[in-house]
Amino acid sequence: TMADLKGTLNEVVRQLYGEHTVTRFRPHHFPFTEPSCEMDIQCHKCHGAGCPTCKGEGWIEVLGAGMIHPKVLEGCGIDSTVYSGWAFGMGLERLALGHFKISDLRLIFENDVRFLEQF
């Protein structure tokens, strides 16, 4: 169920970012899942107050998720009246941003050896 997915994702994020990580889910549209959502964590830098890291929003999007659409299951030869499934994806750069407390996502992609060799 979607409730099981949300509970599992909350636990995954807490294991990755820490026990006191605050999360929220927002409805979203992905073509292969229904229902679909995006999961945000409260900004690790400003704790929700708003800063450049979170673009003033207090939240950082970390993943997209949803229940696999029945047509996708059927297209794979799986009976959607018997089986259901989850789909979710989290970018590695988002993991690094929170885990290493990086203030600007662009730093990861600028190929500055002085920055990158810290990791």
N, C-alpha and C positions, 0 to 999 in steps of 0.2 A: 504494500500500500504506500501511498504518498507519505503517510505518517511514519511508517517504518524507514523510508528513505530519508526523511528529515531527521529523524532520531539518529540514524547511522551517520549522516553527514555532520551533524552537531558533534558527535563523538570523535569522528576523524579530525575535524578542525580543532577540537580541544586537545587532542593528542599532539597535533602538529604545532599549535600556537600557544597552548597553555590552558590549564583548567578554567581560568576565569575569563576566557575569551567570550565576548558578547557577539551573538550572531543575529541575523535577520534573513528572512526569505521574502523575495518579491516575485509576483507573477511575471512570467515572461513567455515568449513564443519561440519554440524550436520546432522545426518541421517534423522531426522524428520522435518527439515525445509529446504526451498529452495526459495530464497537465504538465506544464513546464514551469521552472522557476530559476531565479538567480539567487545565490547566497552571498551575503556580505558579512564582513567582520567589522567590528568597531575599530576605527583607526588606532593603531598601536602607538602612534606618536602623540596625538592630541586627545585620545580617549573620548572621541565623539564631539569635541568642541569645534572642529574645523581647522584645517591647516593646509599648507601646500601639498603635503603628501597625499591627502584625501581630496584634494581640490575643493576644500572648504565644506565638504559634505559630512564629514565625521565618519564615513563608512568607506570600505574598500571592497570591491567586488572580487571574490575569490574563485567562484565556480558557477557553472550552469548545470542544471539537472532536470530530470523528469522521469515519468513512467514511459517506458517504451510503447510507442503507438501500436495498437493491434495490427495495423496493416504491415508494419515492419516485421512483426513476429510471423504473420501469415506468409509474407514474402520469403521468409527463411524456412518455411515448412513447419512452423510451430503453431499449435492450436492455441489461439489467443483466448479461448473460453476456458482453457485449463491452466495456461501459464501466463505469467506477466513478468516484467523485469524493470530494472532501473538502468538509467544511463546518466553518467555525470562526468564532467571533465574539469580539471584544474590545471592551469598553466604553471609550469615550473617556476617561471619568473615571479608569479604571485606568491608562491611558497617562499622563495628566497627573500622577497621584499619583507614579508612579515617575520620570518625566522631570523634573518640577520639584521633586522631593524634598519633596512635601507630606506632612506627618505625620499628618493626619486627613482622611479622605475626606469627612467631613461639611462641611468648610470650603468645598468646591466648591459645595455646594447651599444654603448659608446666605445667599447674595446680599449679602454684606458687601462693599460697593464698595472699602473700604480693602484688603481681601484680594485681590479680583478684579482691580483695576486694576494689580497687579504684573505681570499677564500680558497 
